[in-house]
Amino acid sequence: MNENLFASFIAPTILGLPAAVLIILFPPLLIPTSKYLINNRLITTQQWLIKLTSKQMMTMHNTKGRTWSLMLVSLIIFIATTNLLGLLPHSFTPTTQLSMNLAMAIPLWAGAVIMGFRSKIKNALAHFLPQGTPTPLIPMLVIIETISLLIQPMALAVRLTANITAGHLLMHLIGSTTLAMSTINLPSTLIIFTILILLTILEIAVALIQAYVFTLLVSLYLHDNT
């Protein structure tokens, strides 16, 4: 097979124009809303999940940190729906693009850090130098802590990109193997197809977990700076 393994990660175009923006705007349209006083089961379940997630993430925050609750809930819903839609055949997953993940991670991280320097500058600066540090090690520790602070948004973006990309590649390889073995050995094909189904279930879990991890880490950065 001469199929390009990374073809599914190429940003699609429509008439030569990038379609990534339309794909990014599509997931929010799938979130159901209710115009009635009494909600149906789907809306009720959705509201219960949102309330449970926001309560778990915002419990540790003070009043100032809880002002970010709407944005964090919107973030986890957006990443989760985008990851899940990317599991559909012949679809494009924006979260496999490092540039997009950096575009989400850097502003959120920068906002949390700037808020920390504005409201609690002493505590923010104290993170660069742990208490009781020997004097000869002070310059080295300040450099290390500065690098660790600046690398946080990159770690956020790379973690999400790597996990989603690895899962898609593995599903692509096993799916191609299943298709190739279907004309050679039927029992082996059934075994590989079963593995593909189990991997798909695992990738659904990974898509939701990675959305939660990304948002939780942003929440922790916010907690450290408020």
Salt bridges, closest charged atoms under 4 A:
GLU3 OE2 - HIS172 NE2 3.93
ASP224 OD1 - HIS223 ND1 3.91
